Amino acid sequence: KAKIFSSLDLASGYWHVPIHPKDTEKLAFCTNFGLYEWCRLPFGIKVAPAIFNRLIRRILTKYKIDFACNYFDDIIVYSSSELEHWKHLKTIFEICEKENIKLKLSKCVFAQTKISFLGYEIEQGKVSPNNANIETIKKLQPPTNVKELQRFLGSVNVYNKFIPQYAKLRYPLNQLLKKDVKFNWTNECQDAFDKLKETLTTKPVLNLYNPDVTCHVFVDASQKSVGAVLKQPDASDVLHPIAYHSRTLRDYEKNYAITELECLAIVDALDKFYYYLHGQKFVIHTDHAALVWLKNVKNLRGRLFRWSLKLSMFDYEIKYQKGCTNIEADMLSRHPVSHHLQHAVHLLDINEIKTQQKNDNLCGPKYHEVKDVIVIKKRNLYKIVVPFSLRLKLLNQAHEQFGHPGVQKMLNLITPQYYWPNITSDITEFVKHCSICQLNKKRKQKRFGLLQQVPPTSTPFECISVDTVGGFNYYNSTKKFLHIVIDHATRHVWAFPSKNENSETYINILKQIFQIQVPVKLLTDRNAAFTSSRFKKFLRNYNVKHLLTTAHHPQTNGKVERVNQSLVTRLKCKVNSTSTKVPWTKLLESVTNEYNLTPHSITKYPPAYLLLGTLPYDSPIGQNSYYEPVNEARNLALQRTIDYHNKNKIRYDARFVDKKFNPGDLVVYEEFHYPNTRKLTPPFSGPYEVIKQCSEVTYEINKPNPLTKQATQIVHISKLRCFHSPDKLKLSHE
């Protein structure tokens, strides 16, 4: 009904959205002139389009606007008369002023009877392709390669709903897009190219959907596909198309009876045109008389019954129309837009089998000849005996054409038609040596490496560990890191909050620890701060031996990793037990003291007692010697630690297997799974060569280290898997 249109464009749309002060640091970026943070929503952020579009939609909904809609920063205003349109524009401008929305005048168009919006030209009751886009398509030259053809079809496909017989017109061009088909631009392709351009340049027009007019859905089905056309009548009761739709049948749908296919066409059309039809009464035209009774028949069963339930949510009537008069839908069902490419799969050519069977001189007491092909009868089924020279080819064909299946699925694929002695063992070996499978599949097998132990210590400061926990920046403090230091012998903990985790921070922390006593050894992970030259120099000055864990194996530093969980849990209890907003840094000291005064679950003594001889509390009856003397307690704590490790080792080793690699062995490495790791990233990388064995469970492999720029890395054996080179594959006959 709208006759007058205006298009409004927002100036620098995303910059209308302010960023919360607490979140500006997430949008920081570094330049030659320093670090900057966005105060307004920038372009290029992944969530920016959704945030901005939702914001504009909410503003229009807030003022109950029903004469305008937006697509991102474009707002279209439509009215049925010029006077009404000026009132609508005034309302929109007042809203923009209230909400502090700025428009770009040079891109705004006001009070037009025809307007360009999102690549379409819109006027009263009609929509057609944009002239500028059509002119661009008109000037396109015939493509010379697949990429150029894809660009052309992509630009035309935007307007496919305007083109009758679209699938039929582009069929010759589709053939050039198929895999392993040489690009050959024939006269047929040129004709199709010219017809598509000509169809668009004649300005095809679809009528706009009118919710006050009855819809008519024309459907039809063939043995290959289903098709539909949505139409509405005009003032003179002549039906005009609103949209076209067609698709090919899936493999299982081709087994349907014709009645089921016609019903499928209706269900598919209603799914496609759901937003036009739901809640409205409409008419379905079909060229199959059996469906006229679908709505009224009783005792429907099977697929028709389920579809009838689905159709029951719509208000419709079915009218019979002969296929010869239902031209558009009938054409669409016989010339569909292809959704599924059909591939004829031939694992081996029959002539090739005959030739190679003769060349390989196959013979056996149970072999027979059927049509010059040597076969064997197994369970009343003749199976082709595959000659030696074709066995590897058959395995390759089946494995690659069917998506790298496992051993059992390969057996199920090949054994119904083919046979040779030891086929099961050959398939097993082939799958085991597939390099693609080894890098992309996680097999259900025990990991390598039995449980080891960091040498236990009996005296304080013989060995200490350092680790960091992040994510504290939202708890009433600007400090977002918690650095934890633990003494191995006594389990005594020191905790330090900070704003960063660089070398300078760790050096300052360790200086405070060294004021108590300088340790003999320091165990850390391979964080860049710990491997920096400055940190190494600091440790050399104090004559402290630096121990590093293997890459992505925090279990090596298990004592401090376990303490991380305990302290964080205690902090949660403290922070969430009070309604007042106390910074977590102020609660940290009391949490650490409480931990050090609590008896450890393994040593049975408080860490503060083993280090300093401090009791958790005084005895009410004056019995202040309820623990053994400190030196004796330390020896007992050491023995209990060893006993606990031996007990834990039995449970751990049951889930792992012992494995030894030799220098020169090939392995694959299980990459660390980061939270932002892409779904299709291979879980393993490699193959790599083992350089040497560094300990019982650590090996040096020739995997480059991107952080240290070294050509090798020391890794834990649990991250390694044996790599079986395809070059070393040998079948049973070889």
Buried (B, 14 or more C-beta within 10 A) or exposed (E): EBBBBBBBBBBEBBBBBEBEEEEBEEBEEEEEEEEEEBEEBBEEBEEBEEEBBEBBEEBBEEEEBEBBBBEBBBBBBBBEEEEBBBEBBEBBEEBBEEEEBEBEEEEEBBBBEEBBBEEBBBBBBEBBBBEEBBEEBEEBEEBEEEEBBBEBBEBBEBBBBBBBBBBBBBBBBBBBBEEEEEBEBEEEBEEBBEBBBEBBBEEBBBBBBBEEBEBBBBBBBBEEBBBBBBBBBEEEEEBBBBBBBBBBBEEEBEEBEEBBBBBBBBBBBBEBBEEBBEEBEBBBBBBBEBBBEBEEEEEEEEBBEEBBEEBEEBEBEBEEBEBEEBEBBBBBBBBBBBEEEEEEEEBBEEEBBBBBBEEBEBEEEEBEEEEEBBBBEEEEEBBBBBBBBBBBBBBEBBBEEEEBBBBEBBBEBBBEBBBBEEBEEBBBBBBBBBBEBBBBBEEEEEBBBBBBEBEBBBBBBBBBBBBBBEEBBEBEBEBBBBBBBBBBBBBBBBBBBBEEBBBBBBBEBBEEBBEBEEBBBBBBBBBEBBBBEEBEEBBEEEEBEBBBBBBBBEBBBEBBBBBBEBBBEBBEEBBEEEEEEBBBBEBBEEBBBEBBBBEBEBBEBBBBBBBBEEBBEEEEEEEEEEBBEBEEBBEBBBEBBEEEBEEEBEEBBEEBEEBEBEEEBBBBBBBEEEEEEEEEEEBBEBBBBBBEBEEEBBBBBEBEBEEEEEEBBBBBBBBBBBBBEEEEBEBBEE
